[in-house]
């Protein structure tokens, strides 16, 4: 993806990146993360095609 790990964490925490989610634990405030492989692949395909012009 070419970005820092922190970018992914914050994006998931804020709901900006739609290929996964972050859940904050009440006990210690730490986050757990889930990334859907299928949604991630779809996101990456979309991102790669954004720079291409339609024929």
N, C-alpha and C positions, 0 to 999 in steps of 0.2 A: 504494500500500500504506500510505502514511502513516507510515512509520518511517524512521529514519536509515539511510544506506548501511552504516554500521558494524554495525548490527543484522543486516542481511542477510549481510554477510561472516562475522560470528561464528556466526550460525545455520547457515550452510553449512559452515563449518570444523568445527563440533561435531556436524554431522549432525542437527540439530534441525529444520531446514527441509528437507522431503523433495522439493522441486521442483528441486533441483540439487545440486551438490557442489563442494568445494574440494580442490585438490591442492597440497601444499606441495613446492616444488622443493628438492632436496637441496643444490644449489650455493650458493644464497643465502638460503634459508629463506622466500622470497616465495611467495605463493599465486596460483594461477590458478583461475578460477571458471567453471563452466558452469551455466546455468539452462535447463531444458527449458521451452520456451514452452507446450507442452501441459500439463505438470504444474503450471506456474505458474497457468495459467488455471483448472485444476481446483481448485487451492488457493484462489485468490481467490473462486471461486464458492462453495466450502465456507465460507470465512470470512464472506462476505456473508450466507449463509443461516443462520449460527449464531444470529443474533439473532431470526430469524423463528420463530413458533410454528407447529406443524403444524395444519392445518385439520381 
